[in-house]
Amino acid sequence: MGRFFWLSNNFVNFDKSVPLKINPMKISLGFIFIISMMFGYTHSQLSFDVDDNTITIEACTDCSGPANNTYLNAFSNATLSWTVVGTDLPEGWDFSHCFPNCYDIGVTSGNLSITSGQQYYLNCHVYPNDISGEGSITMEITDSNGTTEQVTWNAIIGSAGLLDNILDDNQIKIKAIYNMQGQRISELLKNQLQIVVFSNNTRKQVYISE
């Protein structure tokens, strides 16, 4: 035990009269290095992520294959599995996916081999078949290391409820309405696709079916 303290006293300066010098630059660089290592470690655990987890599809009932997409980003080489884990759709609607290859209606699962550094197109098509309404489709994507992402498409087809939500949520008013030929009209017409300009100068295509 005596030898232990003798060695310690030879390596550590216990003289309080000698000020302890600290280099702020070394501390800052050390802190940045630790944070970088932590971020790199966390990022290396993920083989992929997606740009958007919630996506909106808006269209009229007779629009041809309304769709919207996001992208999957690959951080390592891996084989992914995807499955549609939830649907809440009006009776008579159909849907299909492209990931990145396009699949037929009724295909609800598959596999995808990804390569580090690549980006992959992921989309959902909705086929309302002239039926207005609102619905959702949720896909779950997983790899063998436990990385999981869910992507949900919320579809609003031929619904006046969408316009009401915009006006209520943002407290804005309708400034002008135009038909698809660019002619200004005095009011929203049923069963027609129209362009609504709001008081904040944003615009949106709206289809009123009810």
C-alpha positions as CSV (number, residue, x, y, z in Angstrom):
1,M,0.0,0.0,0.0
2,G,2.9,2.4,0.8
3,R,4.4,1.8,-2.6
4,F,1.1,2.6,-4.2
5,F,0.9,6.0,-2.6
6,W,4.5,6.7,-3.3
7,L,4.0,6.1,-7.0
8,S,0.8,8.2,-7.0
9,N,2.6,11.1,-5.4
10,N,5.3,11.0,-8.0
11,F,2.8,11.3,-10.8
12,V,0.2,13.7,-9.4
13,N,1.0,17.3,-8.4
14,F,-0.8,17.9,-5.1
15,D,0.7,21.4,-4.6
16,K,-2.3,23.7,-4.5
17,S,0.0,26.7,-5.0
18,V,0.6,25.7,-8.6
19,P,-2.4,26.6,-10.7
20,L,-4.0,23.9,-12.8
21,K,-3.9,24.9,-16.5
22,I,-6.8,23.8,-18.7
23,N,-6.7,24.2,-22.5
24,P,-10.2,25.2,-23.6
25,M,-9.5,24.3,-27.2
26,K,-8.6,20.7,-26.2
27,I,-11.8,20.4,-24.2
28,S,-13.9,21.7,-27.1
29,L,-12.2,19.4,-29.6
30,G,-12.7,16.4,-27.2
31,F,-16.3,17.2,-26.7
32,I,-16.9,17.5,-30.5
33,F,-15.1,14.2,-31.0
34,I,-17.3,12.4,-28.4
35,I,-20.5,13.8,-29.9
36,S,-19.4,12.8,-33.4
37,M,-18.6,9.3,-32.2
38,M,-22.0,9.0,-30.5
39,F,-23.8,10.2,-33.6
40,G,-21.8,7.9,-35.9
41,Y,-22.5,4.9,-33.7
42,T,-26.3,5.6,-33.6
43,H,-26.4,6.3,-37.4
44,S,-24.4,3.1,-38.1
45,Q,-27.1,1.0,-36.3
46,L,-29.7,2.0,-39.0
47,S,-29.7,0.4,-42.4
48,F,-32.3,2.7,-43.8
49,D,-34.8,5.5,-43.1
50,V,-37.6,7.2,-45.1
51,D,-38.1,10.9,-45.9
52,D,-41.7,11.0,-44.9
53,N,-43.8,8.7,-42.7
54,T,-47.1,10.3,-43.4
55,I,-48.2,11.2,-47.0
56,T,-51.4,12.8,-48.3
57,I,-53.2,11.9,-51.6
58,E,-55.9,14.3,-52.8
59,A,-57.8,13.9,-56.0
60,C,-61.2,13.8,-57.6
61,T,-63.2,10.6,-57.9
62,D,-62.6,10.2,-61.7
63,C,-59.0,11.2,-61.6
64,S,-56.7,8.6,-63.1
65,G,-54.7,6.7,-60.5
66,P,-54.1,9.4,-57.8
67,A,-50.8,8.8,-56.0
68,N,-48.1,10.3,-53.9
69,N,-44.6,9.1,-53.0
70,T,-41.6,9.4,-50.6
71,Y,-38.1,8.0,-50.7
72,L,-36.2,5.3,-48.7
73,N,-32.5,6.1,-48.0
74,A,-30.1,3.2,-47.6
75,F,-27.2,3.4,-45.1
76,S,-25.9,-0.1,-45.6
77,N,-26.4,-3.2,-47.8
78,A,-29.4,-5.1,-46.6
79,T,-32.5,-7.0,-47.6
80,L,-35.7,-5.4,-46.5
81,S,-39.2,-6.9,-46.1
82,W,-42.3,-4.8,-46.6
83,T,-45.9,-5.5,-45.7
84,V,-49.1,-3.6,-45.7
85,V,-50.1,-3.8,-42.0
86,G,-53.2,-1.7,-42.1
87,T,-56.0,-0.4,-44.4
88,D,-59.1,1.6,-43.8
89,L,-60.7,2.2,-47.1
90,P,-64.2,2.8,-48.5
91,E,-65.7,-0.3,-50.0
92,G,-64.9,-0.4,-53.7
93,W,-61.4,1.3,-53.5
94,D,-58.3,-0.5,-54.6
95,F,-54.6,0.4,-54.2
96,S,-51.1,-0.7,-55.3
97,H,-47.5,0.2,-54.6
98,C,-44.3,1.0,-56.4
99,F,-41.1,0.1,-54.4
100,P,-39.4,0.9,-56.7
101,N,-40.9,-1.6,-59.1
102,C,-44.6,-1.3,-59.5
103,Y,-46.8,-4.1,-58.2
104,D,-50.3,-5.2,-59.3
105,I,-53.4,-4.5,-57.2
106,G,-53.6,-7.1,-54.5
107,V,-49.9,-7.5,-53.8
108,T,-49.4,-6.5,-50.2
109,S,-45.9,-7.7,-49.3
110,G,-42.4,-8.2,-50.8
111,N,-38.7,-7.9,-50.4
112,L,-36.1,-5.3,-51.5
113,S,-32.3,-5.5,-51.6
114,I,-30.8,-2.1,-50.9
115,T,-27.3,-0.8,-51.5
116,S,-25.6,1.7,-49.1
117,G,-25.8,5.3,-50.4
118,Q,-28.7,4.7,-52.7
119,Q,-32.3,6.1,-52.6
120,Y,-35.4,4.1,-53.5
121,Y,-38.7,5.4,-54.8
122,L,-41.8,4.4,-52.7
123,N,-45.3,5.3,-53.8
124,C,-48.9,4.3,-53.3
125,H,-51.6,4.5,-56.0
126,V,-55.2,4.7,-55.0
127,Y,-58.1,3.6,-57.4
128,P,-61.3,5.1,-56.0
129,N,-63.4,3.7,-58.9
130,D,-65.7,6.8,-58.9
131,I,-66.3,6.5,-55.1
132,S,-65.7,9.5,-53.0
133,G,-64.4,9.2,-49.4
134,E,-61.4,9.1,-47.2
135,G,-59.1,6.2,-46.3
136,S,-55.6,5.2,-45.3
137,I,-53.0,2.5,-46.1
138,T,-50.0,1.7,-43.8
139,M,-46.9,-0.1,-44.9
140,E,-44.3,-1.5,-42.5
141,I,-40.7,-1.9,-43.6
142,T,-38.1,-4.0,-41.6
143,D,-34.6,-5.4,-41.9
144,S,-32.9,-8.3,-40.1
145,N,-31.3,-6.0,-37.6
146,G,-34.5,-4.6,-36.1
147,T,-34.8,-1.4,-38.1
148,T,-38.5,-0.6,-38.7
149,E,-40.3,2.2,-40.4
150,Q,-44.0,2.7,-41.1
151,V,-45.3,4.8,-43.9
152,T,-49.0,5.8,-44.0
153,W,-50.8,7.3,-47.0
154,N,-54.0,9.2,-46.2
155,A,-56.2,9.6,-49.2
156,I,-59.0,12.1,-49.6
157,I,-61.0,11.6,-52.8
158,G,-63.8,13.9,-53.9
159,S,-64.5,15.2,-50.4
160,A,-65.7,18.6,-49.3
161,G,-64.4,17.9,-45.8
162,L,-60.8,18.7,-47.0
163,L,-61.7,22.2,-47.9
164,D,-63.5,22.7,-44.6
165,N,-60.5,21.5,-42.7
166,I,-58.2,24.0,-44.5
167,L,-60.5,26.9,-43.6
168,D,-61.0,25.9,-40.0
169,D,-57.4,25.0,-39.2
170,N,-55.7,28.0,-40.8
171,Q,-58.4,30.6,-40.2
172,I,-58.2,31.7,-43.8
173,K,-60.9,32.6,-46.3
174,I,-61.5,31.8,-50.0
175,K,-60.3,34.7,-52.2
176,A,-61.2,33.4,-55.6
177,I,-62.4,30.3,-57.4
178,Y,-61.4,29.3,-61.0
179,N,-62.4,26.4,-63.2
180,M,-59.8,24.3,-65.0
181,Q,-59.9,26.6,-68.0
182,G,-58.7,29.5,-65.9
183,Q,-62.1,31.3,-65.8
184,R,-63.2,32.9,-62.5
185,I,-66.4,31.5,-61.1
186,S,-68.6,32.8,-58.3
187,E,-69.0,29.6,-56.3
188,L,-67.8,26.1,-55.9
189,L,-69.6,23.7,-58.2
190,K,-70.4,20.1,-57.5
191,N,-68.8,17.3,-59.5
192,Q,-66.1,19.5,-61.0
193,L,-62.4,20.0,-60.3
194,Q,-61.7,23.6,-59.4
195,I,-58.9,25.8,-58.3
196,V,-59.4,27.6,-55.0
197,V,-57.2,30.6,-54.1
198,F,-57.1,31.5,-50.4
199,S,-56.6,34.8,-48.7
200,N,-52.9,33.9,-48.0
201,N,-52.5,33.5,-51.8
202,T,-52.0,29.7,-51.6
203,R,-54.1,27.6,-54.0
204,K,-55.4,24.1,-54.1
205,Q,-57.4,21.9,-56.5
206,V,-60.7,20.9,-55.0
207,Y,-63.3,18.5,-56.1
208,I,-66.8,18.8,-54.5
209,S,-69.0,15.7,-54.8
210,E,-71.4,16.3,-51.9
